[in-house]
């Protein structure tokens, strides 16, 4: 009993600390105090929580990508290394979070002068797999994976054919699209006849995914 009480106290203290840091984090983001945002996010993750905050992740990516001026008058690009280091740390603790991997990918794909397409693709693939487990049961996950596959398609198909990762990326994209199509049709079967708009949306995405799959398979013929 004493062990249970002690364990509960530790859990409760971590939860309270997490809420305090979360409130601090949101307040810091509102005033563009990016140093404090990074510091607070790291502390929450360090506490052992499987924490992710989509809005805060987007805030940090936007701050760097759009070179926003911080509350201290510093340009956002100066936080590039700090944000990358935070994402590296967070993704080592929370390994299957779609929003975290997507934001990590965007740091390598969308920041002018800092592009690393190969790493960006790698992290987008991780984002896809983080959300792909229950595509056939979740419209939200299906939409996340569909949008992710579209971005992957645009970057991989534009990758130089002499790139050492090109063939591997094509194969990964082929697998991603095959899973998306198979599970997407299963999701479609669960929809009621009254949900015609949603069914049409899914069908349109699946038609596009099939087209992308054909393009990938054709590209593989010349690798």
C-alpha positions, 0 to 999 in steps of 0.5 A: 500500500505504501508503495502504491501511495508513493507511486501515486504521489510521484505521478501526481507531482509529475502531472502538476509540474507538467501542467505548470510547464504547459501553461508557461509554454503557451504563455511564452509562445504567445509573446514569441519568447522562443528561448522559453518555449524551447526550454519549457518543452524540453522540461515537459518531455524530460519529466517522462510524459509522452508529450506533444503539442501541435500548436507549439511545434508549428509555432517553432517551425514558423518562427524559424522558417518565417524568420520571426522576430522574438521578444528579445529582438532576435531573428527566428533563424537564430533558433534553428539549431536549438529547435533542431536539437529540441526535436531530436531530443523529443523524438528520442523520447516520443518516438511515434508522434505524427506532429513531432516527426512532421515538424522535424521534417519541415525543419529540413525541407522548408527553411531556406538555406538549411534544406536537407531533403533526404533527412526531411523525407526520412522524417516524413516517412516516420510521420506517416508510419506514426499515424498509419496503424489505424487508418482503416478506423480513423478518418483523421489518421487517413487524412494525415497519412494522405497529406503526408503521402502527397508531400512525400510524392512531390519531394521523392519524384523530384529527387535526382535519379543519381541520388544514393537514396532515390531507389530506397525512397521510391520503394518506401513511397510505393509501400506507403501508397499501397498501405494507404490504398488498402486501408483507405478502402477498408475505411470507405466500407465502414462509412454509412450511406448517409455520409456521402460527402465523406465517402466522396472525399475518401474516394477522391484521395484514393484515386489520387493515391492510385495515380501516384502509385502508378507514377512511382512504379513507372519511375522504378523501371528506370532505376 
